[in-house]
Amino acid sequence: MIVVGCGRVGSELALNLVEMGFETVIMDKSPAAFRRLPREWGGQTLVGFGFDQDHLRQAGIDHCHALAAVTSGDNSTSSRPGSPASATRSPTSWPASTTPDGPRSTGASA
């Protein structure tokens, strides 16, 4: 599993995936973002961009089962078809959704 974005949402997702037994790589453009993870969290970290084919290959995109793009902006992920890195994935591996790591919800429904 690859998680792009180590904010509040991405770090929690990566921790849960590791706890469930998945091999997990979390990628973020900022090394400081990994401070959200415990020192011995059980996965791998990679400083990089979700739209960069080389960074995705380093993360293991060629053999991963899923990619979750959880960043605050579309330009930092490969979450949409036609993005520069989309050619590195099979057509069946598009993410189901992306969730920006924005301000916390106030609990009010939209």
N, C-alpha and C positions, 0 to 999 in steps of 0.2 A: 504494500500500500504506500502511496505517496501522498503526503499532505503538503500543499503549497500555502505557506503563510503560518507563522508561529505567533499569532496574536492570541487573544483570549479564546476564540473559537477553535483555531487550528491546534493550539497546544493541548487543549482539552480533548479534542478528537484524537490526536496522536497518542496521548496517554491511554485513552480508552481502547484504541486499537491494539496497543502493545499488551494491555491487561487481558484482552481477549485472545492473545496468542498470535497476532498478525505481525509479520516482519514489516516494520514501518520506517520510512524515511520522511523526515520533515525538512522542508526547504524554506528558507527566508532570505531576502536580500540583505538583511541586517544581522550580523553576528550577535548583537545585543538582544535580539528577540528571543534567543534560546535560553535566556535567564528564566523564562517562564517554566522551563522543564526542570525536574529534579536532576541532580548530578548523575545518578544511576538510573535513568529512566528506561533503558532497555531497547531503545531504537537508535537510529542514526540521524545525524544532523548534516545539512549541506547548505552552505552559503551559496545562493544562486537565485536565478530568476525563473519563474514558471513558464515564461515564453521562450526561453533559450534552449534549443535542441540539445546542445552539449550538456547543459546542466541537467536536463531531464534524463539524458542517457546515463549520466553519472549517478542519478538517483535510482536508476533501474527501470525506466519506463518500458524498455523492450520486453520485460518479463513480469511486470506488475499486474495485479488484477484490477486495481482501481486507482484513480487519482481524484483527490478532493481539493478544489481550489477555494480557499477560504481567506481571501485577501480583501482589502478595502477598495481596490480599483481593478477594472478590467485589463488595464495595460500591463499589470504585473503577473498575469496568469495566462495559461493556455486553455482557459475554460470554455472558449467558444469556437465553433467550427470556423475554419478559415484563418485561425491565428497562425503565426509563423511556425509554431511547434506542432500543429495539428497533424502533420505528415508523419510524426513519429509514433502515432497511436493507430491501432486498428479502428475501423469505423464503428465497431460495437462498444468501444470503451469511452464514449463521451460521458462526462459527468452528468448526473441527473439534475443537479442544481449547484449553484454557488451561493454562499452566504457571506456578505461583507461583515467584517469584524468592526462594526460601528458602535455607536453609543448603546448602552444597555437599554432594553425595552422598559417602559414604565409600567407595563402590564396591561395597558389599554389595548383593546383589539382594534385592528385597522378597518 
